[in-house]
Amino acid sequence: MKTLTEGLILREQNIGERDKLVTALTVDKGIIKGFAKGAKNIKSQNCAGTQLFTYSRLCLIESKGRDTYVISEAKSKEQFFGLRKDIANMCLAQYFSELLMNILVDGEKNKEVLSLTLNSLYLLSENKKPPTLIKSCFEMRLLSICGYMPDLTMCSICGEYDRETFFFLPQTGSLICSHCASSDSLPFSITMDRGITKALRHTIYADDKKLFSFSLNETGLDTLNRATEEYVIRQTERHYKTLDFYKAMR
């Protein structure tokens, strides 16, 4: 049985001298694995459509007794060429892929996640926003969509919304204001001024269309990135090699 869908190629693996096994985030099937025969051949009609970070129209054939599909046709719709011009941006995109493949359940569709990923790759590819801003937005919005939304509305102790300084606790996804914080009892935390706190809240509470519509100076973005990285690592209980490589390339 053939199925038409669209999907973003998150990973490609060479199988022998001619073929590929790809992992794709699709519109209506979530994350799937697909075998593309002859796709390594540059003359193959499936070559371009199965390349890493290509958004393609896919024709899938179900494989009996297997959890993979056969990709009989792959036509590229968007290839995000700009990613290949900057090694750091390419590494960041690979981190996005690793995070997606770790946190999403195979076969479970989520159009909101796909839309977030495509928007993030577009902005990264076209240099529309600072990579660190895109990264923090992607991390926090992805985790929020997938059930890991933190509570950043107010201080978890006194309920205060607005303070000059807040402490973000990645382990619990909560805030403690400077009035309630005690150096003796405060667990691992990241100190944030009013602007960084506002930006962190924006990454999870803003409308989708306005997700990337804020700005911070370089120092503020570095602190925001540290907060979102720590949140990802502690909530997913995993370290990401692609994240380490991206940070080394910056």
N, C-alpha and C positions, 0 to 999 in steps of 0.2 A: 504493500500500500504506500503510495506516494503522498507526501505532504509538502506544501509550499509554506515557507516562513521567511523571516528575516532575522539576522543575528550578527553579533559582533564576535570576531575571532579573538579569543583570550589566550590561546596557546596553540602552537603547532609543533608536532613531533614527526620526525622523518621515520618512515617505515620502509626499509629496504632502499633501493635506489630510485624508485619512481613515485612512491605513494606517501600519503600523510595521514596522521590521526590528529584531528583538531578538536579543541574544546571551544564551544561557542555559547554566548549568552543570547538566547533567542526571545522573540516577542511572545510566543504562546506556549513554549515548552521549557522555559527557564534555561538552566545550564544543561547542555547535551554534549556528547562526544560523537564525532562523525568520522568515518573512514572515507578518504577521498582518493580514489584510484588515479594514478598518473599525475597528481597535482603538483609534483616537484618539477615536472617538465614545463619549461617556460612557454612551450607552444600549446600546452593544454588549456582548454577553456576554463578549467577550474583552478588554474595557477594563481591568478590575481585575487580571485574571490576567497581563497583560503589562506591568504597571508595574514600575519599577526596584525591586529588592530584594524582590520578591514571590516566594514559593515556591509553585509552581502545579502542578496536574495538567494535562499537556499532551497533546493529540492531534496527532501529527505526520503529515504526508503528504510522502513523498519527492518532490523535484523532479527530473525527468529531466534529466541533463546539467548540473546545477547542484550547488553545494556547500551549498545552503540548503534548508530545509524550509518547507512551508506549515503554519502552525499553524491548524488548523480549529477547535480548542476550547482554551480556557485558563481553568481554574477555580482561583482563589486558595485556598491552604490556610493561608498565614501571610504577613502583610504587614509585619511589623516597624514598626508605626506610630511607635514611640518614636524611631526614627532621624530622623524628620521634625521632631521637636521641638527638635533641637539641631543647629545648622549644622556645628559641629566634628565631631560624631559622624557626620553624613551625609558629610562630606568624608573621614573616616577609612574609612567603608564604600566610598566610591568608589575610594580608594587600594587597598583589598583587591581590588576588581574589576579595576583596572588590573594589579595584580601577578599575579592569576590568569590574565588573558588573555595576559599576556606569557610566563608560565612554563609554562603547560599547552599540550599539543598538541591541536589540534581533533580531536574524535572519539574521543579516548582516555579511556575511563572511569576514574574514580578516586573510589570512594565515600568513601574516607577523607578526601580533600580536601573533598568536598561536606559531610561531617559536620563537619569543622573549621570550615568557612565558616559553616554554619548556627548552630553553637554560638557562634561569635564574634559574629555579628550579633545573636543573642538576648541575650547578655550586654550588648552595647553598647546595644541598644534598651531594655532593662529597667534599665539602670544598675546591674547586679549587681556589676561590678568596675570599677576605674579604666580608662579608655580606653587609657592608656599600657601597662598590664599586658596588656590584651587584644591590643594591637598587637604587642608583643614576642613573645607566645606564638604569634600567628598567623604572623608573619614567620618565626620560627625553625622552627616545626613544618612549615609549608608547604614551606620549602626542604629540610628534612630528608626529608620524604616524597618530594620530587621529585628526590632524588639529590644534594643539596648539603649533606649532614649534616657539620657540623664535628666535629673530635675534641677534646672538652673534658674528657677523662678525667683528664689529668695534664699536667704541664709537658712540652713537646715536647723539652726538652734533657736534664733530669735524671730525669724520670719521677715527680716529687713530686706527690702528689694534693692535699695540704692545706697551704696557705700563707696568711698574713694578706693578702698582696697578689699578684695575678696581672695580667699584661698580656695582653689579648685582641688577636690580630692578625686583623682582618677579611679581609685578602687571602688568608690561608692557612687561616683557620678553626681556629687553634690557640692554645694558651696558653703563656706563658713566665712562670715564677715570678720573684719579686723577687731571689732569690739568683743566678739565671742571667742576668738582664737586664743589658745594657750600654747606656748612653745613646749610645755611639758606633756601635753596630751594630744596635740595636733599630729595626726599621722602624715605620711608622705603627701605633700601638697605642692601646688604651683601658685606663686603669688601673681595676682593680676590686678592692674589698675582698672579704672572705670571703663576706659576705651576697650581694653582686651576682654573684659567681662561682657560688654555689650556685643562685641564681635562673636564671642563664643556662643552667646544666646542666639545670635542671628543665624548661626550655622544650623541650628535645629528648629527654630521657631519661625523663621521667615518663610513667606510664600515661595513656592518653587521658582517662579519667574524672577524673584528678587534675591535668590540664594547667594549669588556671587557679587551682589551690589553693595559692597562696603569697602572701606580702605583702612589700612593701618600702616605705620611706618615700619621700616625693616626690623627694628628691635621688637616692636609689638607683634609682628608676624612670626618672628622666631619664638617668642613666648607662647603664642597661640599654637604654633606647630608642636611645641614640646607638650603642651596640654593635651592636644588631640592624639598625638602619638601614644602618650602614656595611657590614655583612655582606651585606645584600640588594643594595645598590648595586654592591659590588665583585664579588659572585658572578654577578649577572645582567648586569653591565656596562652598566647603564642607570640614568639618573636618571628619577624619576617626578614629573610635574607635579602630580598629585593629592596626593602626599606633601608637596610644597612648599606647596600651598594649605592642606592640613590644618594644617601647622605655623604658617602665617600666621594661621589662624583660632583657634588655641588661646589 
